[in-house]
Amino acid sequence: MPRIIQPGGMTSQGHFIPGGYSCVVSIAAVNINKDAWERPLAFNPERFIANPDNKRAVLTFSSGVRVCPGRFLAWWEMTTVLANILNVYDLSLPEDALFTPDRLDASGQPVTMPEYHGVTRFPKYPARDCVVLISKRPAAKGH
């Protein structure tokens, strides 16, 4: 979410940023902020089920006046497409996958794959670490 600092500048967390400079807010960093989430890297859907207000704290589609106008379409597409894929296909990890829910670090959390940081974050070795095996399920009898 790049923004241009207004004339006169601004101070953020004790640092002055002159007017005219570009500033970028990392949505990924906000979404894993330890001040906002207990165990932010853990897969924990209950944090949203138990407290629906937590959904507003996830800034994937931004918020406020600059919120993504297509967010509801994106959510609808994601749930519809995911439901249809999971209805027809089985997804699995290869036997030699390096990053699985069972491979834990010293604190008991799943080991996360190395990332490359730029304007966005993405896997450092996608060809190695992002392999998913997809197999079509046999058709149900009577269909």
VEXDREN-2710 file (C-alpha; in Angstrom, 1 decimal):
% VEXDREN-2710
k/r/px/py/pz
1/MET/0.0/0.0/0.0
2/PRO/2.3/2.8/-1.2
3/ARG/1.5/6.3/-0.1
4/ILE/3.2/9.7/-0.8
5/ILE/4.0/11.6/2.4
6/GLN/2.1/15.0/2.4
7/PRO/4.1/18.3/2.3
8/GLY/5.5/19.1/5.7
9/GLY/6.3/15.5/6.4
10/MET/5.2/13.3/9.2
11/THR/6.6/11.5/12.2
12/SER/6.0/7.7/12.6
13/GLN/7.3/5.8/15.6
14/GLY/9.8/8.6/16.3
15/HIS/11.1/8.8/12.8
16/PHE/10.5/11.9/10.6
17/ILE/9.7/11.3/7.0
18/PRO/9.9/14.3/4.7
19/GLY/7.0/15.3/2.5
20/GLY/7.1/13.9/-1.0
21/TYR/8.7/10.6/0.0
22/SER/7.0/7.4/-0.8
23/CYS/6.1/5.2/2.2
24/VAL/4.9/1.6/1.9
25/VAL/2.8/-0.3/4.5
26/SER/3.5/-4.0/4.5
27/ILE/0.2/-5.8/4.7
28/ALA/2.0/-9.1/5.4
29/ALA/3.8/-7.6/8.3
30/VAL/0.6/-6.1/9.7
31/ASN/-1.2/-9.5/9.4
32/ILE/1.5/-11.3/11.5
33/ASN/2.0/-8.5/14.1
34/LYS/2.7/-10.1/17.5
35/ASP/1.1/-7.2/19.2
36/ALA/-2.2/-7.9/17.5
37/TRP/-2.2/-11.8/17.4
38/GLU/-1.2/-14.4/19.8
39/ARG/1.0/-16.8/17.9
40/PRO/0.5/-15.0/14.6
41/LEU/2.2/-17.6/12.4
42/ALA/0.1/-20.4/13.8
43/PHE/-2.8/-21.7/11.7
44/ASN/-5.7/-20.9/14.1
45/PRO/-9.1/-20.3/12.4
46/GLU/-10.7/-20.3/15.9
47/ARG/-9.3/-16.8/16.4
48/PHE/-11.9/-15.6/13.9
49/ILE/-14.7/-18.0/14.9
50/ALA/-14.5/-17.2/18.6
51/ASN/-14.2/-13.4/17.9
52/PRO/-15.7/-12.3/14.5
53/ASP/-14.4/-8.8/15.1
54/ASN/-10.9/-10.2/14.5
55/LYS/-11.8/-10.4/10.8
56/ARG/-11.5/-6.5/10.7
57/ALA/-8.0/-6.7/12.0
58/VAL/-6.8/-8.6/8.9
59/LEU/-5.8/-6.0/6.3
60/THR/-5.5/-8.2/3.2
61/PHE/-7.9/-5.9/1.4
62/SER/-7.0/-2.7/3.3
63/SER/-9.5/-0.8/5.4
64/GLY/-11.3/2.5/5.8
65/VAL/-11.7/4.8/2.8
66/ARG/-9.2/2.9/0.7
67/VAL/-10.6/-0.5/1.2
68/CYS/-10.6/-2.7/-1.9
69/PRO/-13.9/-2.3/-3.7
70/GLY/-13.7/-5.9/-5.0
71/ARG/-13.1/-7.6/-1.7
72/PHE/-16.6/-9.2/-1.5
73/LEU/-16.2/-10.5/-5.0
74/ALA/-12.8/-11.9/-4.2
75/TRP/-14.0/-13.6/-1.0
76/TRP/-17.0/-15.1/-3.0
77/GLU/-14.7/-16.3/-5.8
78/MET/-12.2/-17.8/-3.3
79/THR/-14.8/-19.7/-1.4
80/THR/-16.6/-20.9/-4.5
81/VAL/-13.5/-22.0/-6.4
82/LEU/-12.0/-23.6/-3.3
83/ALA/-15.2/-25.5/-2.5
84/ASN/-15.4/-26.8/-6.1
85/ILE/-11.7/-27.8/-6.2
86/LEU/-11.9/-29.7/-2.9
87/ASN/-15.1/-31.4/-4.1
88/VAL/-13.4/-32.9/-7.2
89/TYR/-9.7/-33.1/-6.4
90/ASP/-7.5/-34.4/-3.6
91/LEU/-4.4/-32.2/-2.7
92/SER/-1.4/-33.7/-1.0
93/LEU/2.3/-32.9/-0.5
94/PRO/5.1/-34.9/-2.0
95/GLU/6.8/-37.4/0.2
96/ASP/10.0/-35.3/0.3
97/ALA/8.2/-32.0/1.1
98/LEU/10.4/-29.8/3.4
99/PHE/7.5/-27.8/4.9
100/THR/4.6/-29.8/6.4
101/PRO/2.4/-29.4/9.4
102/ASP/4.3/-32.2/11.1
103/ARG/7.8/-30.6/10.8
104/LEU/8.0/-28.3/13.9
105/ASP/10.5/-25.8/15.1
106/ALA/11.9/-25.5/18.7
107/SER/8.8/-23.7/19.8
108/GLY/6.4/-26.4/18.4
109/GLN/5.3/-24.3/15.4
110/PRO/5.4/-25.6/11.8
111/VAL/8.7/-24.6/10.2
112/THR/8.0/-21.9/7.6
113/MET/9.7/-21.8/4.3
114/PRO/12.3/-19.1/3.6
115/GLU/10.9/-15.9/2.0
116/TYR/12.1/-13.2/-0.3
117/HIS/11.1/-9.7/0.8
118/GLY/10.3/-7.0/-1.7
119/VAL/7.2/-4.9/-2.0
120/THR/5.5/-8.3/-1.2
121/ARG/6.7/-11.5/0.3
122/PHE/6.9/-14.7/-1.6
123/PRO/8.7/-18.0/-1.2
124/LYS/12.4/-17.9/-1.8
125/TYR/12.5/-21.3/-3.6
126/PRO/9.0/-21.7/-5.1
127/ALA/9.9/-24.4/-7.5
128/ARG/11.2/-26.5/-4.6
129/ASP/8.8/-25.5/-1.8
130/CYS/5.5/-24.9/-3.4
131/VAL/4.8/-28.3/-5.0
132/VAL/1.3/-29.8/-4.4
133/LEU/0.2/-33.1/-5.9
134/ILE/-3.3/-32.9/-7.4
135/SER/-5.3/-36.0/-8.3
136/LYS/-8.9/-36.2/-9.5
137/ARG/-11.2/-38.1/-7.3
138/PRO/-13.1/-41.0/-8.8
139/ALA/-16.7/-40.0/-9.7
140/ALA/-19.2/-41.0/-7.0
141/LYS/-21.5/-43.8/-8.0
142/GLY/-24.8/-42.7/-9.5
143/HIS/-23.3/-39.5/-10.9
END
